[in-house]
Amino acid sequence: MRTIDLSPLYRSFIGSDHLASLIDAASRAEKQSTYPPYNIELLGDDKYRVTMAIAGFSKDDVSIQVEDNTLTITGTKKAEAENKENKERKFLHKGISERNFERKFQLGDHVKVLAADMENGLLHIDMERVIPEAKKPRQIEIGSRLLENQ
């Protein structure tokens, strides 16, 4: 595996240690399975949508969780229902896998999950980056004193 030397960033970027942890998380994400297939769309300036093709799964089979800027989508088929159903059916070809999965996405700072919907075998998860007022750029006048520094 390749290693990336981030030491040049430390000279000009304050707080770039956070960048290093993001790169590390991205390299771990490369080891994920490619199932199920998904799209990531940019819907607007700060609006995103993840669409996953999860044919054969119902709303009850899918779990969506956000923790520490990680979006985790888990699909679990119930084994006893699947075994009973498969005993009655014989497949000549089975191309729809319907296997259990877990897919993780690293979310950027201030990205919030707004909604999730399932339609025609596609799971849609809508997100938006909401930057708090305290994090937005502000003009500092020379000679002024900020209340928080007094």
N, C-alpha and C positions, 0 to 999 in steps of 0.2 A: 504494500500500500504506500502511496505517496504521502510524504509529510510536507506541510506548508510552513515556511519560516515567516512568521508575522513580526519579527523584530523591527523591520523598517517602519511598520505602522506605529510602533510605540513612540517613535521620535516626534510624530506630528499629530497623532490622534490620542486625545485623552479619553480614557475609558474604553480602549479598543480590546480590553480583555473580554468584554461581552461579545465582540465580534469573533474572537477565538472560540468561545463556547458555542456560538451559532454554527461555525464551520465544523466543529467536532460533532455536533448533533446532525448536521447534514450528511457527514460521512457515515454515521451509523444508519441513517435512513436509507442509504444506498443498498443496504443488505436486506431490505424488505422484499417480500414477494411482489410480483407484478400483478397479482390477482387481488381484487377485481380491477378491471380497467377504469380509469377516471380521467376527467378533464378539469383543468383549473382555468376559469374565465375571469377576465377583467371587465366588469360591467360598467364601471364609471371610474372617476378619479381615485376614489378610496373604497370601491365596492367590488367584492369578489364572490365567485360561486364555484364550489367544488361539486361536480356531478359524477356519480359512481354508477356503473352498470351492475346492478345486483339482482339479476333475473332469478326468480324462484324464492326470494326472501320476502317476508311480510314485515309490517311495521313492528310486530312483536319480536321478530328475529334479530332486529338491528338495535344497537345501543350506540349513542353518541355522547361523548364526554369531553370536556375541556378542563385541563388542569396544567398550571404552570406554563402557559403559552404552547401547550401541545393539544391538538385536536385528535382524539382517538375514536375511530369508527370500528365497531366490532359486529360481525355477523355470525350468529350461531344457529344452526339448524338443529331441531330437536331429534335426537337419535331414534327414539322409539317410534315416532310417527314415520320417519324415513324408512326404517326397516320394515314396518308393516306394509307401507306403500310399495316398496321395491319387491317384496315377495309376490305381489299380485301382478307386477308389470315386468315384461321382458324387453330389454332394449337391444336393438340391432346396432345402434350407434348412440352414444351419450355424449353430446358436445356441450351441454349446459351443466357445468360442474356442481353448482350449488354447495360448494364446500365452505367450511367455516373460514373466516378471515379476520385479520386485524390490520388496519391501516392507520398510520400516524402521520400527522402533518405538523410541522413547526409553524406557529403563528408569529407574525411580527409583533413588535410592541404596539399596544393599544388596538389590536385587531380583535373585534368582538363577534361572536357568532350570533346572528340575528334570528334565523329561522331554519328549519329543516322540513322538507316535504318529499313525499315519494309518489311518483306517477309513472305508469307504464314501465315498471322495472328499473327506473332511474331514481336515485336518491340525490336530491338537490340540497346543498347546505349553503346558505347565504351569509356572508360576512361583510363587515365594514370596519375600516380604520377610523376610530374616533379619538382624535388628539385632544387631550384636556387643555383648557386655557393656559394653565401654568406651563405647559410644554411648547406652546406656540411661540414663534419669534416675537420679541418685543424690542423696541428702540430704547436705548439707554442714553440719556443726555449727559454730557460731560458736566461734572460739578453737582450732579443730583445725588441724593442719598436714598437708598432703598430702605424701607421700614424693616425688612427682614434682616438687614445687616447691622442695625443699631443695637 
